[in-house]
Amino acid sequence: MKSLCVLCRGTKALCGKNRCPVLVRARYWNQTRSLIDSLELNGSSPPGVFVGRYGYPKVFVGPLIPPIHGDTSLLDTPELWVGKTIDDIVGFRSSLIRTKVPIKIEDTDNKIAEIVRDISLAGSSIDLEATLLKKPFGRVVFSDSVQPLGPSAPLKSLDLSTIKLDQKMERRSADTDLKANPAVIELYKDGIEISRIEKSFSTGSYGLKRGRKLVPTRWAITAVDDIISKSLREKIKEHPTIDEYRVYRTIGIDNRWFILMMPLVWMYELIEAWYPNTTWNLYGGETAIYNSAEGYEGRKKYAEIGGCYYAARLAVTEKLLSERRQAAVLILREAHPGYIMPVGVWNVREHVRDALKKKYQSYDSLDSALEEVMKVMDIPLLKWIENSSILGELKRQRRLEEFIGDDGI
């Protein structure tokens, strides 16, 4: 990849992408660089925090600080990003300087750890003044788990204005007899955004007093999605199944989403298809397809697809519970070449949520619902069937020919 970049220099599209991700990153990083050419950093945190994972169990911890003041909540609230472009998201994240100090995960009484925890519990943007050991350096970092991360800098000292904590979050944090999982579920029921729960979870804000630890942000994101969706899943099992086949769909940042709900007891599967020259299939000559699934009792092993699986499961379980119904759910995702860089699992959760807010199409048979795949997705239906555990299970109950018409659909 490095040799290709040297030869290409953003002009020849040797990686096959329709735009150079390196140049996109550089553009926004250069815009921020002129504002942070100092060891003093002043700005309003969204509020945002980050807990790293390298060096675990001693990790880098610190607030995210943009060199601007005011309401900066948009910069770290992915629930507001549906409809935004990759350029928008890179622009948001490039302006957030990731300040950091190394802290042992058990050392939640560390002064900086305490400040970072309070920041994660805040209900609005907070004015911060940081003194850095070095000028911010590095580049915008992208991950399939977390939102893009801006340049970083080691933190020497940190001063902040008065913090107004969110009362619901503060109450759960102050309860040292309440375990972390129930605290997360209660906050969700209280209407606290998933991204805010994840940030506070990562700073060790919840759980029994002696068991509190810092949790790397990428782990906290998946943990919260998993905790909440498991709870919702068990509740939807108490309700009757839907009485029709439903198809939901949406498109976002060159990802296509097809969601099929079937009038069956709970089953769930996510299948992702990555086209050549997309983030996780840079050099493949063919589309790469992966899946993870679970039956009525759930799954015991971590999903092969990773955090996206749990993010999407949260979205569909909250939709079903809102209707007091259960269903078997199949989600198909096509990532096309315009998706030039990963932006985090929020992309999955929020776009599935977006699809489920829209009016669905109703069908009286699985055959007719599956035919809709051909109108939404580029990959042939047979290819999806071959890579689906749920459809494979149904196939064992019915002949494959029942799914495929005379024209191969």
C-alpha positions as CSV (number, residue, x, y, z in Angstrom):
1,M,0.0,0.0,0.0
2,K,2.8,2.4,0.9
3,S,4.6,1.8,-2.4
4,L,1.4,2.4,-4.3
5,C,0.9,5.7,-2.5
6,V,4.4,6.8,-3.4
7,L,3.8,6.0,-7.1
8,C,0.3,7.4,-7.2
9,R,0.6,10.6,-5.1
10,G,-3.1,11.0,-5.3
11,T,-3.2,11.4,-9.1
12,K,-3.4,8.0,-10.7
13,A,-6.0,6.1,-8.6
14,L,-3.7,3.1,-8.3
15,C,-5.6,1.7,-5.3
16,G,-8.8,1.8,-7.3
17,K,-10.7,4.3,-5.1
18,N,-12.5,7.1,-6.7
19,R,-10.9,9.6,-4.4
20,C,-7.6,9.5,-2.5
21,P,-8.2,9.0,1.3
22,V,-4.7,10.3,2.1
23,L,-5.5,13.7,0.4
24,V,-8.9,13.9,2.2
25,R,-7.2,13.4,5.5
26,A,-4.4,15.8,4.7
27,R,-6.8,18.6,3.6
28,Y,-8.6,18.7,6.9
29,W,-5.5,18.1,9.0
30,N,-3.8,21.1,7.4
31,Q,-6.9,23.3,8.2
32,T,-6.6,22.4,11.9
33,R,-2.7,22.6,12.0
34,S,-2.7,26.4,11.7
35,L,-4.9,26.7,14.8
36,I,-2.8,24.5,17.1
37,D,0.8,25.7,16.5
38,S,1.4,26.0,20.3
39,L,1.8,24.1,23.5
40,E,-1.3,25.9,24.8
41,L,-4.7,24.5,23.7
42,N,-8.0,26.2,24.5
43,G,-11.3,25.1,23.3
44,S,-14.7,23.6,24.1
45,S,-14.8,19.8,24.4
46,P,-18.1,18.5,22.8
47,P,-17.7,16.8,25.5
48,G,-15.5,14.1,24.2
49,V,-13.0,11.7,25.7
50,F,-10.8,8.8,24.5
51,V,-9.3,5.8,26.2
52,G,-6.7,4.0,24.1
53,R,-5.9,0.3,24.1
54,Y,-2.2,0.1,23.2
55,G,-0.1,-0.7,26.2
56,Y,-3.1,-2.3,28.1
57,P,-3.4,-2.4,31.1
58,K,-1.7,1.0,31.0
59,V,-3.5,3.1,28.5
60,F,-3.5,6.6,27.2
61,V,-6.5,8.7,28.4
62,G,-7.6,12.2,27.8
63,P,-10.2,14.7,26.6
64,L,-10.8,15.6,23.0
65,I,-10.4,19.3,22.6
66,P,-11.0,21.4,19.4
67,P,-9.2,24.8,19.1
68,I,-12.6,26.5,19.0
69,H,-15.2,27.6,21.6
70,G,-19.0,27.3,21.7
71,D,-21.4,24.4,21.2
72,T,-19.1,21.7,19.6
73,S,-21.4,18.8,20.4
74,L,-21.8,17.9,16.7
75,L,-18.1,17.0,16.5
76,D,-18.6,14.0,18.8
77,T,-22.3,13.0,18.4
78,P,-22.6,10.3,15.7
79,E,-26.4,10.1,16.2
80,L,-26.4,13.4,14.3
81,W,-24.3,12.3,11.4
82,V,-26.7,10.4,9.1
83,G,-26.8,12.3,5.9
84,K,-23.3,13.7,6.4
85,T,-20.5,12.9,3.9
86,I,-17.2,11.3,4.6
87,D,-15.7,14.8,4.2
88,D,-18.0,16.2,6.8
89,I,-17.1,13.5,9.3
90,V,-13.3,13.8,8.6
91,G,-13.7,17.6,9.1
92,F,-15.5,17.1,12.4
93,R,-12.9,14.7,13.8
94,S,-9.8,16.4,12.4
95,S,-10.5,19.4,14.6
96,L,-10.5,17.3,17.8
97,I,-7.1,17.2,19.4
98,R,-6.6,13.9,21.3
99,T,-4.8,14.8,24.5
100,K,-3.4,11.9,26.4
101,V,-1.6,10.7,29.6
102,P,-0.7,7.1,30.4
103,I,-2.8,5.7,33.3
104,K,-3.3,2.2,34.6
105,I,-6.8,1.0,34.1
106,E,-7.3,0.4,37.8
107,D,-6.2,3.9,38.7
108,T,-9.6,5.6,38.4
109,D,-8.7,7.9,41.3
110,N,-5.9,9.5,39.3
111,K,-6.5,13.3,39.0
112,I,-6.7,13.3,35.2
113,A,-8.8,10.2,35.2
114,E,-11.3,11.9,37.5
115,I,-11.4,15.0,35.3
116,V,-11.9,12.9,32.2
117,R,-14.7,10.9,33.9
118,D,-16.5,14.1,34.8
119,I,-16.1,15.4,31.3
120,S,-17.7,12.1,30.0
121,L,-20.7,12.7,32.4
122,A,-21.2,16.3,31.2
123,G,-24.5,17.4,29.6
124,S,-23.0,20.0,27.3
125,S,-19.8,21.4,25.8
126,I,-17.1,22.3,28.4
127,D,-14.4,25.0,28.1
128,L,-10.9,23.5,28.7
129,E,-7.4,24.8,28.9
130,A,-4.6,22.3,28.3
131,T,-0.9,22.6,28.4
132,L,0.8,20.1,26.2
133,L,4.3,18.5,26.4
134,K,4.6,18.6,22.6
135,K,2.7,20.2,19.7
136,P,-0.1,18.0,18.3
137,F,1.2,15.6,15.8
138,G,0.2,12.6,13.7
139,R,-2.7,12.3,11.3
140,V,-6.4,11.5,11.4
141,V,-6.7,7.9,12.4
142,F,-9.6,5.7,11.1
143,S,-11.0,2.5,12.6
144,D,-13.9,0.2,11.9
145,S,-14.8,0.5,15.6
146,V,-14.5,4.1,16.7
147,Q,-15.1,7.4,15.1
148,P,-12.1,8.9,13.2
149,L,-9.5,10.3,15.6
150,G,-7.7,13.6,15.1
151,P,-4.0,14.4,15.8
152,S,-2.7,13.7,19.3
153,A,-0.5,15.4,21.9
154,P,0.8,14.4,25.4
155,L,-0.9,16.3,28.1
156,K,1.0,18.2,30.8
157,S,-1.8,19.8,32.7
158,L,-5.5,20.5,32.3
159,D,-7.8,23.2,33.7
160,L,-11.5,23.4,33.1
161,S,-14.5,25.6,33.7
162,T,-17.3,24.5,35.9
163,I,-18.9,21.3,34.6
164,K,-22.6,20.8,34.7
165,L,-23.1,17.0,34.9
166,D,-26.0,15.3,33.4
167,Q,-28.1,14.4,36.5
168,K,-29.2,11.0,35.2
169,M,-25.6,10.0,34.4
170,E,-24.3,11.4,37.6
171,R,-26.8,9.5,39.7
172,R,-25.8,6.2,38.2
173,S,-22.1,7.0,38.5
174,A,-22.5,7.9,42.2
175,D,-24.2,4.6,42.9
176,T,-21.3,2.3,43.7
177,D,-23.6,-0.5,44.6
178,L,-25.1,-0.7,41.1
179,K,-23.4,-3.0,38.7
180,A,-22.3,-1.6,35.3
181,N,-24.7,-3.5,33.1
182,P,-27.9,-2.4,34.9
183,A,-26.5,1.2,35.0
184,V,-26.1,1.1,31.2
185,I,-29.6,-0.3,30.7
186,E,-31.1,2.3,33.0
187,L,-29.4,5.1,31.2
188,Y,-30.7,3.8,27.8
189,K,-34.2,3.7,29.2
190,D,-33.8,7.3,30.4
191,G,-33.1,8.3,26.8
192,I,-29.4,9.0,27.1
193,E,-27.7,8.8,23.6
194,I,-25.7,5.6,23.0
195,S,-22.6,7.5,22.2
196,R,-22.7,9.3,25.6
197,I,-23.2,6.1,27.5
198,E,-20.2,4.6,25.6
199,K,-18.0,7.5,26.5
200,S,-18.9,7.4,30.2
201,F,-18.6,3.6,30.3
202,S,-15.0,3.9,28.9
203,T,-14.0,6.2,31.8
204,G,-15.0,3.7,34.5
205,S,-18.0,5.7,35.5
206,Y,-20.2,2.7,36.4
207,G,-20.1,-0.5,38.4
208,L,-19.3,-1.6,41.9
209,K,-16.7,0.7,43.6
210,R,-13.9,-1.8,43.8
211,G,-14.4,-3.1,40.3
212,R,-14.3,0.1,38.3
213,K,-11.7,0.3,35.6
214,L,-10.9,2.4,32.5
215,V,-12.1,0.6,29.3
216,P,-10.6,1.3,25.9
217,T,-13.0,3.2,23.8
218,R,-13.3,0.7,21.0
219,W,-14.1,-2.1,23.6
220,A,-16.6,0.2,25.4
221,I,-18.5,0.9,22.2
222,T,-19.1,-2.8,21.5
223,A,-19.8,-3.6,25.2
224,V,-22.6,-1.0,25.4
225,D,-24.2,-2.1,22.1
226,D,-24.0,-5.7,23.3
227,I,-25.4,-5.1,26.8
228,I,-28.3,-3.0,25.6
229,S,-29.3,-5.2,22.6
230,K,-29.1,-8.4,24.8
231,S,-31.6,-6.8,27.2
232,L,-33.9,-5.7,24.4
233,R,-33.7,-9.1,22.7
234,E,-34.9,-10.9,25.8
235,K,-37.8,-8.6,26.1
236,I,-39.0,-8.9,22.5
237,K,-39.1,-12.7,22.9
238,E,-42.1,-12.1,25.2
239,H,-44.1,-10.7,22.3
240,P,-45.8,-12.3,19.3
241,T,-44.1,-12.3,15.9
242,I,-44.9,-9.8,13.2
243,D,-47.5,-11.1,10.7
244,E,-45.8,-10.1,7.4
245,Y,-42.5,-10.0,5.6
246,R,-41.1,-6.5,5.8
247,V,-38.3,-4.9,3.7
248,Y,-36.6,-1.7,4.9
249,R,-33.8,0.0,3.0
250,T,-31.5,3.0,3.0
251,I,-28.3,4.3,1.5
252,G,-25.5,6.3,3.3
253,I,-21.9,7.2,2.4
254,D,-22.0,4.7,-0.4
255,N,-23.3,1.8,1.8
256,R,-26.5,0.1,0.8
257,W,-28.7,-1.4,3.5
258,F,-31.4,-4.0,3.0
259,I,-33.3,-5.2,6.1
260,L,-35.6,-8.1,5.9
261,M,-37.9,-8.9,8.9
262,M,-39.7,-12.3,8.8
263,P,-42.7,-13.5,10.8
264,L,-40.7,-16.0,12.8
265,V,-39.3,-16.2,16.3
266,W,-36.1,-14.3,17.0
267,M,-33.1,-15.0,14.7
268,Y,-30.6,-12.4,13.5
269,E,-27.9,-12.2,10.9
270,L,-25.7,-9.5,9.4
271,I,-24.1,-10.1,6.0
272,E,-21.5,-7.5,4.7
273,A,-20.3,-7.4,1.1
274,W,-17.2,-5.4,0.5
275,Y,-16.5,-4.5,-3.1
276,P,-12.9,-4.4,-4.4
277,N,-11.1,-1.2,-3.5
278,T,-13.2,-0.6,-0.4
279,T,-11.7,-0.3,3.0
280,W,-11.4,-4.0,3.9
281,N,-11.0,-5.3,0.4
282,L,-8.3,-3.1,-1.1
283,Y,-6.7,-5.7,-3.4
284,G,-9.3,-8.3,-3.9
285,G,-10.5,-9.1,-7.4
286,E,-13.9,-10.1,-6.2
287,T,-16.5,-8.9,-3.7
288,A,-15.7,-10.3,-0.3
289,I,-18.8,-11.4,1.7
290,Y,-18.8,-12.1,5.5
291,N,-21.6,-13.0,7.9
292,S,-22.4,-13.5,11.6
293,A,-25.6,-14.9,12.9
294,E,-27.5,-16.1,16.0
295,G,-30.5,-18.2,16.7
296,Y,-33.2,-17.8,19.4
297,E,-30.7,-18.3,22.3
298,G,-28.2,-15.9,20.9
299,R,-24.5,-16.7,20.4
300,K,-21.6,-17.5,22.8
301,K,-18.6,-16.4,20.7
302,Y,-17.7,-12.9,19.6
303,A,-19.1,-12.2,16.2
304,E,-16.8,-12.8,13.3
305,I,-17.8,-9.4,11.7
306,G,-17.0,-7.6,14.9
307,G,-18.6,-4.6,16.5
308,C,-20.9,-3.8,13.5
309,Y,-22.9,-7.0,14.4
310,Y,-23.8,-5.7,17.9
311,A,-24.5,-2.1,16.6
312,A,-27.0,-3.4,14.1
313,R,-28.5,-5.8,16.6
314,L,-29.2,-2.9,18.9
315,A,-31.0,-1.0,16.2
316,V,-33.3,-3.8,15.2
317,T,-34.1,-4.9,18.7
318,E,-35.1,-1.4,19.8
319,K,-37.4,-1.2,16.7
320,L,-39.1,-4.5,17.4
321,L,-39.5,-3.7,21.1
322,S,-41.1,-0.4,20.3
323,E,-43.8,-2.4,18.4
324,R,-44.0,-5.1,21.0
325,R,-43.2,-7.7,18.4
326,Q,-40.4,-10.2,17.6
327,A,-39.1,-11.4,14.2
328,A,-36.3,-13.1,12.4
329,V,-34.1,-10.3,11.0
330,L,-31.6,-10.4,8.1
331,I,-29.5,-7.4,7.3
332,L,-27.6,-7.1,4.0
333,R,-24.9,-4.4,3.6
334,E,-23.1,-3.6,0.4
335,A,-20.0,-1.3,0.9
336,H,-19.3,0.3,-2.5
337,P,-16.0,2.0,-3.6
338,G,-17.2,5.5,-2.5
339,Y,-16.8,4.3,1.1
340,I,-13.1,5.2,0.9
341,M,-12.3,4.9,4.6
342,P,-13.9,3.4,7.8
343,V,-15.7,5.8,10.1
344,G,-16.7,3.6,13.0
345,V,-19.6,1.2,13.9
346,W,-21.9,4.2,14.5
347,N,-22.3,4.1,10.7
348,V,-24.0,0.7,11.0
349,R,-26.1,1.4,14.0
350,E,-27.4,4.8,12.8
351,H,-28.0,3.8,9.2
352,V,-29.9,0.7,10.3
353,R,-31.9,3.0,12.6
354,D,-32.5,5.4,9.7
355,A,-33.8,2.6,7.5
356,L,-36.1,1.4,10.2
357,K,-37.6,4.8,10.6
358,K,-38.8,4.8,7.0
359,K,-41.9,3.2,5.6
360,Y,-41.4,-0.5,4.9
361,Q,-42.7,-2.6,2.0
362,S,-44.9,-5.5,3.1
363,Y,-45.0,-8.9,1.4
364,D,-47.0,-12.1,2.0
365,S,-44.2,-14.5,1.2
366,L,-40.5,-14.8,1.6
367,D,-40.1,-15.3,-2.2
368,S,-41.6,-12.0,-3.0
369,A,-39.7,-10.2,-0.3
370,L,-36.4,-11.7,-1.5
371,E,-37.1,-10.6,-5.0
372,E,-36.8,-7.0,-3.7
373,V,-33.1,-7.7,-3.1
374,M,-32.5,-7.4,-6.8
375,K,-34.0,-3.9,-6.9
376,V,-31.9,-2.6,-4.0
377,M,-28.6,-4.5,-4.2
378,D,-26.1,-5.2,-7.0
379,I,-25.0,-8.7,-5.8
380,P,-27.3,-11.5,-7.1
381,L,-29.8,-13.0,-4.8
382,L,-28.2,-16.5,-5.1
383,K,-24.9,-15.1,-3.8
384,W,-26.7,-13.7,-0.6
385,I,-28.5,-17.0,-0.1
386,E,-25.2,-19.0,-0.4
387,N,-23.6,-16.8,2.3
388,S,-26.6,-16.6,4.7
389,S,-27.0,-18.9,7.8
390,I,-30.6,-18.0,8.2
391,L,-31.6,-18.5,4.6
392,G,-29.5,-21.6,4.6
393,E,-31.5,-22.9,7.5
394,L,-34.7,-22.1,5.6
395,K,-33.2,-23.7,2.5
396,R,-32.9,-27.0,4.4
397,Q,-36.6,-26.8,5.0
398,R,-37.4,-25.8,1.5
399,R,-35.8,-26.6,-1.9
400,L,-33.4,-23.9,-3.2
401,E,-35.4,-23.7,-6.4
402,E,-38.3,-22.2,-4.4
403,F,-36.1,-19.1,-3.8
404,I,-34.9,-18.7,-7.4
405,G,-37.1,-18.1,-10.4
406,D,-36.6,-19.2,-14.0
407,D,-34.5,-16.1,-14.7
408,G,-32.1,-16.9,-11.9
409,I,-33.6,-14.5,-9.4
